[in-house]
Amino acid sequence: MQIRDVSAHVGLSTETIRYFEREGLIDPPNRNTNGYRRYTRSQIERLRFIANCRSLEMSHDEIRQLLDAEKSPDTECETVAGVVRHHVVHVETRISLLQELLKVLKSVEASCAHDGAMRACDVMKALSTPIHLSDAGQKTHL
């Protein structure tokens, strides 16, 4: 199957598929005589697995760990569960941060008197002063 067909089949853009290839998450596909990539059923299944993991916002490192575990039949299921458990903690931390952000945003929104000129806008004043949030979850999770 060529990349455009794989893209439609697994719901990933062709650029994303090429990116996963460059990152080593999938093996480079063979090419036909015209130089087009030809993906095997196994590669398509792996791309679907990666797409599912990314839809759960798993990092590339977490996905790599899961793929590595799959390659080794002696890997304990607990190893895989540990990767998922670690991601659950990350998601819970992220939810906590988002709840904190929502609280701050609602406070800023509530400061608006909805009258007067821009120079007297309390929302703009609130956004111009330091906002202190916890450090939890502020790192990008790729």
N, C-alpha and C positions, 0 to 999 in steps of 0.2 A: 504494500500500500504506500502511495506517495504521501509526502508531508501534508499537502492540502487536504487529502482524504483523512489522514490521521487526525489532523486538527479538528475537522468537523466531527469525527467519531468520538474523540475524547474531550472535546470542549476546551481545548487550549489553542492559543494563537500559534502560528508557525514560528514566530520569533521566540515565544516561550519554549517551544519544543527544542529549537536550536540552542537556546540558553541552557536548558537542562542537559543537553548533549555536551556543550562546552564545560559545564560544571561537573561532568562525569557522573551525573545521576542516571543516565542511560548510556549504553554502549553506542559508539557511532554506527549508524546503519550502513549497510552495503549500498553501493550506487549502481544504477543500471547503466547501459551503454551511453545514454544521454547525459549522465552525471547526476541524475535525480536520485534523491535518497529513497531507499526501499526499506520500509519498516516491517519487521517480522511480527507475528502474533504476540510473541513474548515481549518484544519492545513496546507494543501497543498496550498490553496488559500492565506493564511497568509504568507507562505514562499515565494510565488511568489511576493506578495506585498513587503515584506522585500527585496527580491532580486532586484526588480525594484528600490526601494529607495536607496539601496546600489550602484546600477549602476549609480545613480545620485550623488553618494558620500555623501549621507545624513549620519549624525552621528547616533549612536545608540540612543542617547537622543532624537534627532528629530524624529526618527522612533517610539520610545516609545510614544512621545507626540501624533503622528498621530494615533497610535493604541489605546491609551487611549481615544482620541476624538471619535474614531469609536465606542467604547464601550458605550459611553453616547449619546443617541439619541438627547438629548437637547443641545448638543454642537453646538455652532454657526459655520457656515462655515468660518467666519472671523478668528476664532481660528486656523483652519487648514491653511487658507491662510497666516496667520501670521507666522506659522512655515516655510512655503515655502518661504515667503518673506525674512525671516531671513537667510535661506539657500542661496537664490539668492545673498544677500549681501556678504555672505562668499565666494561664487564662484567668484563674481566680484573682491573681494579683492585678492583671489588666482590668478586670471588671471593677475591682476596688478603686483603681485609679480613675476609670471612667465615671464611676459614681461620684468621686470627689470633683472631677471636672464639671459634671452636671450641676452639682451643688453650687460651685463657684459661678457658673454661667447663669443659673437662675437668680443668684444674688445680684449679679451685674445687671441682668434684665430688669429685675425688680427696682433697681435704683433709678430707672427712667421715669421722669415725671410726664413724659409725652407732650410737653408744651415748651415753648421757648425756642430760641435760636440754637444753632449748632454750638456756638461758643459756650453755651451754658449746659451742654448735654452731659448728664451725669454718667451715662454709659461710656462716653469717650474719656471722661475723667477717670472712671474706674479702671478702664483698660490701659490707662497711661501710668498707673501706679503699680509697684511690684505685686505680683501674684505669687503666693507661696503654696506650692503643692508638695506632697511627699515625693521622694525620689523613686518610689516603687513603680516598676513597670515602664519607666521612661526610656529605657533602652530599646532600640529597634530589634525586633525578633525576626531575623531572616534566616 
